[in-house]
Amino acid sequence: MKYFIFLGIIFSSILVSCNISPQQIEYGTDACHYCNMTIVDRQHSAQLVTTKGKAYKYDAIECMVHSLQDEMKDTEMALYLVADFNQPGQLMDATMASYLVSDQIASPMGANLSAFENENSGQKAQEKFTGELFSWEEIQIHLKQ
């Protein structure tokens, strides 16, 4: 009987440790994985989660993209997440977002980069703030170091 309880505990631990989901960002406490600044801006935060379930938090979308281009380029990612500018603190799929680079919206690391839920939201923001719109693929090229 103890053997089965032991196996149950081991099996449960394995399932919990392989959970591929984002971690809550503790604004004002957590540090950016890339630049080590404290994450405070809910409109520009981002997060990567590997296929093994390890989460990396960022204070700015540009930090996440630079991290992907540098030390994470050989790491398999399960989730690419960015904060929706219109819903601060709400993380969304970075690959489906629309990105606006506008001098009228400052981001923590100075790229003036914000993410929007979809192309329509990005276009509305562009009308209001001006700037240039990018897709996920295009913003990675734009930020290439």
Backbone bond lengths (Angstrom), bond angles and torsions (degrees), N, CA, C in turn:
res aa  C-N    CA-C-N  psi(-1)  N-CA   C-N-CA  omega(-1)  CA-C   N-CA-C  phi
1 M - - - 1.444 - - 1.527 111.06 -
2 K 1.344 116.96 -44.01 1.461 120.42 179.14 1.524 110.68 -61.62
3 Y 1.335 115.70 -33.12 1.458 120.91 179.44 1.530 110.30 -60.86
4 F 1.335 117.46 -44.79 1.457 121.63 -178.93 1.530 111.47 -68.13
5 I 1.317 117.40 -36.98 1.463 121.01 176.31 1.530 109.48 -64.04
6 F 1.330 115.97 -44.22 1.464 121.20 178.29 1.528 110.45 -59.91
7 L 1.336 117.79 -46.56 1.469 121.41 178.42 1.529 110.91 -62.17
8 G 1.316 117.43 -39.05 1.469 121.44 177.99 1.519 111.84 -62.11
9 I 1.325 116.26 -42.12 1.467 120.59 178.41 1.523 110.42 -65.17
10 I 1.310 117.63 -44.97 1.474 121.81 178.51 1.531 110.02 -60.49
11 F 1.328 117.05 -48.29 1.459 121.85 -178.85 1.536 110.67 -61.17
12 S 1.325 117.52 -43.93 1.467 121.70 178.62 1.520 111.47 -62.68
13 S 1.336 116.59 -40.53 1.466 121.09 178.83 1.514 111.10 -62.79
14 I 1.310 116.20 -40.12 1.470 120.20 179.63 1.525 110.26 -64.95
15 L 1.323 116.82 -43.59 1.468 119.99 179.43 1.516 111.72 -63.16
16 V 1.305 117.92 -42.18 1.459 121.61 -179.31 1.516 110.95 -68.76
17 S 1.316 118.21 -39.98 1.464 121.46 -177.08 1.527 112.44 -71.12
18 C 1.307 118.70 -18.81 1.463 121.85 -178.94 1.523 112.06 -100.67
19 N 1.312 117.08 17.16 1.452 122.04 -179.28 1.527 109.97 -68.09
20 I 1.315 115.81 116.97 1.461 120.59 -179.56 1.517 107.85 -100.30
21 S 1.333 114.87 92.31 1.457 121.16 178.60 1.523 108.39 -153.21
22 P 1.328 115.88 157.70 1.466 118.32 179.79 1.525 111.27 -68.60
23 Q 1.319 115.29 154.89 1.457 121.02 173.54 1.524 107.40 -98.34
24 Q 1.304 115.49 149.24 1.461 119.36 176.68 1.523 108.96 -66.17
25 I 1.318 116.63 134.47 1.460 120.81 176.46 1.525 107.60 -85.37
26 E 1.312 115.80 125.67 1.466 121.72 177.62 1.529 107.11 -92.20
27 Y 1.335 115.43 91.93 1.458 121.26 -177.43 1.526 110.39 -62.51
28 G 1.326 115.33 134.29 1.453 120.93 -178.01 1.521 113.29 88.09
29 T 1.331 117.41 -7.67 1.467 122.14 -178.76 1.526 111.76 -124.60
30 D 1.346 117.23 -51.76 1.469 121.37 -177.42 1.522 111.16 -67.38
31 A 1.324 114.90 146.75 1.470 121.35 178.18 1.519 110.00 -105.41
32 C 1.305 115.56 148.47 1.463 122.67 176.82 1.528 109.29 -65.84
33 H 1.319 116.25 132.19 1.458 121.03 178.83 1.530 111.77 -62.88
34 Y 1.309 117.35 -32.33 1.463 121.06 -174.27 1.527 113.29 -87.19
35 C 1.333 117.86 -49.68 1.470 120.28 -173.88 1.529 113.72 -109.39
36 N 1.331 116.07 -7.89 1.466 123.50 177.29 1.534 114.40 71.32
37 M 1.333 118.09 8.93 1.465 120.45 175.31 1.529 108.87 -74.28
38 T 1.321 116.74 151.59 1.456 121.01 176.37 1.528 108.90 -68.47
39 I 1.317 116.24 136.02 1.465 121.47 -179.27 1.527 108.24 -83.09
40 V 1.335 115.98 114.85 1.465 120.48 -179.87 1.531 113.01 -126.73
41 D 1.302 118.27 -24.01 1.463 122.53 -174.27 1.529 110.40 -88.92
42 R 1.321 116.45 108.49 1.470 121.67 -177.69 1.530 112.75 -72.33
43 Q 1.328 118.44 -17.35 1.466 121.29 -178.48 1.523 112.92 -87.08
44 H 1.316 118.39 -12.04 1.460 119.98 -174.49 1.524 114.27 -128.59
45 S 1.321 118.37 5.40 1.460 120.87 -178.61 1.528 110.81 -70.81
46 A 1.319 115.01 164.77 1.458 120.78 -178.25 1.527 109.21 -154.02
47 Q 1.327 115.59 167.31 1.458 120.03 -179.72 1.523 110.34 -156.22
48 L 1.317 115.37 142.43 1.457 122.98 172.07 1.517 107.66 -115.21
49 V 1.338 116.73 142.70 1.460 121.31 174.26 1.523 106.74 -129.39
50 T 1.332 115.66 125.55 1.461 120.70 -178.31 1.525 110.81 -76.35
51 T 1.318 116.11 168.47 1.462 121.07 177.41 1.527 110.99 -66.86
52 K 1.321 117.70 -14.33 1.469 121.97 176.45 1.529 111.04 -93.88
53 G 1.351 117.71 -1.20 1.452 121.73 175.88 1.522 115.77 93.65
54 K 1.333 118.55 4.19 1.471 120.74 178.84 1.528 108.73 -79.98
55 A 1.339 115.78 129.83 1.467 121.42 -178.32 1.525 110.41 -103.81
56 Y 1.326 115.77 138.78 1.461 123.93 175.94 1.523 107.65 -121.67
57 K 1.321 116.18 126.07 1.462 121.88 -176.06 1.525 110.44 -105.21
58 Y 1.334 115.78 146.15 1.470 121.63 -176.18 1.521 111.01 -134.24
59 D 1.325 115.67 146.82 1.464 120.54 178.82 1.523 112.09 -83.07
60 A 1.315 117.66 -14.84 1.463 121.63 -178.79 1.530 109.44 -151.09
61 I 1.316 115.45 150.82 1.457 121.08 178.82 1.521 110.04 -59.90
62 E 1.339 116.15 -39.35 1.467 118.76 -179.22 1.524 111.87 -63.26
63 C 1.333 117.97 -32.25 1.471 120.68 176.00 1.526 110.02 -65.25
64 M 1.335 116.90 -41.88 1.456 120.34 178.90 1.529 111.02 -62.98
65 V 1.322 116.83 -45.23 1.469 120.48 -179.43 1.526 110.55 -64.80
66 H 1.333 117.74 -43.51 1.465 120.02 178.02 1.522 111.04 -63.82
67 S 1.311 117.37 -37.81 1.458 121.61 177.09 1.530 110.44 -62.19
68 L 1.330 116.21 -42.64 1.466 120.74 177.17 1.524 111.35 -62.18
69 Q 1.317 116.45 -37.19 1.463 120.99 -177.96 1.527 112.14 -76.78
70 D 1.326 116.44 -24.96 1.470 120.92 -176.46 1.527 110.92 -100.96
71 E 1.314 116.46 -98.70 1.459 120.52 -170.57 1.519 115.11 -74.89
72 M 1.312 119.00 -16.77 1.472 121.05 -176.67 1.532 113.20 -102.19
73 K 1.309 117.88 6.14 1.465 119.14 -172.83 1.533 113.73 -62.84
74 D 1.327 118.11 -23.52 1.462 120.97 179.30 1.527 112.60 -104.20
75 T 1.317 117.36 10.03 1.461 122.20 -179.01 1.525 109.72 -97.34
76 E 1.330 116.50 132.98 1.466 120.29 178.93 1.526 109.43 -79.47
77 M 1.304 115.67 123.96 1.462 121.53 -178.43 1.524 110.84 -103.87
78 A 1.323 115.00 141.14 1.463 121.51 175.08 1.522 110.49 -98.53
79 L 1.351 115.87 -37.04 1.461 120.21 -177.08 1.528 111.03 -133.82
80 Y 1.309 114.80 134.64 1.463 123.59 172.61 1.528 104.97 -117.81
81 L 1.327 117.32 114.44 1.457 120.25 -173.30 1.520 111.48 -126.92
82 V 1.325 115.80 141.21 1.462 121.86 175.69 1.523 108.51 -135.69
83 A 1.324 115.79 154.37 1.466 120.28 177.04 1.523 109.65 -76.20
84 D 1.314 115.05 139.93 1.456 121.32 174.85 1.527 107.78 -80.09
85 F 1.314 117.32 120.22 1.464 122.33 -178.80 1.527 111.57 -53.16
86 N 1.331 116.50 -38.30 1.463 121.20 -177.47 1.525 113.77 -79.97
87 Q 1.330 117.18 -13.19 1.464 122.31 178.49 1.529 108.00 -133.62
88 P 1.326 117.39 73.53 1.466 121.61 -174.91 1.527 113.08 -49.32
89 G 1.329 114.65 132.21 1.460 121.27 179.33 1.515 114.05 88.31
90 Q 1.332 118.27 -12.91 1.461 121.97 178.02 1.525 109.26 -87.03
91 L 1.328 116.46 115.87 1.459 120.01 178.74 1.518 110.22 -86.11
92 M 1.320 115.57 142.37 1.463 121.97 -179.62 1.522 108.99 -136.34
93 D 1.306 116.61 168.29 1.461 123.17 -179.51 1.530 109.59 -65.09
94 A 1.323 115.67 115.15 1.472 121.05 -177.89 1.521 112.36 -64.27
95 T 1.329 117.30 -29.18 1.456 119.82 -176.54 1.524 112.27 -73.86
96 M 1.342 116.88 -16.63 1.463 121.28 -179.72 1.525 112.30 -103.80
97 A 1.311 117.21 -6.83 1.466 121.93 -175.68 1.521 111.70 -77.95
98 S 1.319 114.21 163.30 1.456 122.95 172.80 1.522 106.18 -111.10
99 Y 1.319 117.44 140.10 1.467 122.02 -173.80 1.520 110.58 -117.36
100 L 1.321 115.35 134.70 1.457 121.48 178.80 1.523 108.75 -118.05
101 V 1.321 115.36 127.09 1.459 121.15 171.27 1.520 105.53 -105.50
102 S 1.350 115.25 112.92 1.455 121.23 -175.87 1.524 109.99 -139.71
103 D 1.318 115.94 131.74 1.469 120.65 177.09 1.527 111.48 -64.05
104 Q 1.321 117.04 -15.25 1.464 120.67 -178.50 1.536 113.30 -87.03
105 I 1.341 117.05 -6.95 1.469 120.97 177.51 1.528 107.50 -126.24
106 A 1.313 116.12 105.45 1.461 120.71 179.75 1.527 109.94 -79.16
107 S 1.328 115.79 135.09 1.468 121.02 173.55 1.528 108.19 -109.43
108 P 1.321 118.25 160.34 1.471 121.54 -171.91 1.534 116.17 -52.82
109 M 1.310 117.93 -34.07 1.459 119.95 -176.20 1.531 113.60 -105.67
110 G 1.317 116.73 9.18 1.463 120.44 171.28 1.511 117.15 88.68
111 A 1.318 119.23 5.46 1.467 120.27 177.87 1.532 111.96 -82.98
112 N 1.340 116.67 -7.40 1.468 121.90 -179.10 1.523 111.70 55.12
113 L 1.327 114.42 41.17 1.461 122.84 -173.33 1.524 110.66 -109.11
114 S 1.331 115.76 126.33 1.464 122.41 178.35 1.518 108.78 -131.15
115 A 1.347 115.50 152.71 1.467 121.24 179.90 1.524 110.21 -112.50
116 F 1.329 114.32 146.73 1.452 121.66 179.62 1.522 109.04 -131.50
117 E 1.321 115.47 150.93 1.463 122.92 -172.15 1.527 113.78 -51.61
118 N 1.308 116.89 -40.05 1.466 120.82 -177.54 1.524 109.35 -155.47
119 E 1.306 115.36 179.16 1.464 119.91 -177.02 1.531 112.05 -62.94
120 N 1.313 116.83 -38.30 1.468 120.97 179.23 1.532 110.94 -60.96
121 S 1.331 117.03 -46.60 1.475 120.80 177.93 1.525 110.73 -63.42
122 G 1.332 116.20 -38.48 1.455 120.69 177.71 1.525 111.91 -63.70
123 Q 1.326 116.46 -40.22 1.464 120.49 179.02 1.528 111.81 -66.74
124 K 1.332 116.62 -38.65 1.471 120.01 177.23 1.525 110.46 -63.65
125 A 1.322 116.11 -40.76 1.468 120.15 177.90 1.523 110.61 -66.79
126 Q 1.322 116.50 -37.33 1.469 120.78 179.17 1.527 110.33 -64.33
127 E 1.330 117.29 -38.58 1.469 120.99 177.17 1.532 110.84 -62.83
128 K 1.329 116.07 -37.36 1.457 121.15 -177.72 1.534 112.57 -79.86
129 F 1.325 117.19 -43.64 1.463 121.64 -172.51 1.528 114.53 -106.53
130 T 1.313 118.86 -8.84 1.471 124.97 -170.55 1.531 109.83 62.76
131 G 1.303 117.05 -178.65 1.460 120.83 -179.67 1.510 111.92 116.35
132 E 1.329 115.06 -169.73 1.461 121.74 -175.37 1.518 110.22 -119.50
133 L 1.354 116.22 133.73 1.462 122.25 179.45 1.523 111.37 -92.52
134 F 1.338 114.78 145.67 1.460 121.75 179.79 1.527 109.95 -138.77
135 S 1.315 116.18 152.69 1.463 122.32 169.58 1.536 107.25 -88.64
136 W 1.328 117.31 176.38 1.462 121.90 177.44 1.541 110.96 -57.41
137 E 1.303 116.84 -46.88 1.469 120.86 -179.79 1.525 110.71 -64.84
138 E 1.325 116.48 -42.50 1.467 120.88 -177.36 1.531 112.25 -68.10
139 I 1.341 117.67 -36.72 1.465 118.76 -178.53 1.524 110.74 -69.65
140 Q 1.306 117.15 -31.60 1.473 119.74 176.48 1.527 110.76 -65.18
141 I 1.319 116.91 -38.95 1.469 120.91 177.40 1.529 109.57 -69.47
142 H 1.325 116.39 -43.05 1.470 121.66 179.81 1.533 111.50 -58.19
143 L 1.327 116.69 -37.47 1.470 121.21 -177.08 1.525 113.68 -93.56
144 K 1.320 116.68 4.99 1.476 120.43 -177.76 1.529 109.35 -55.80
145 Q 1.302 115.01 130.60 1.478 120.11 -179.51 1.502 111.51 -86.43
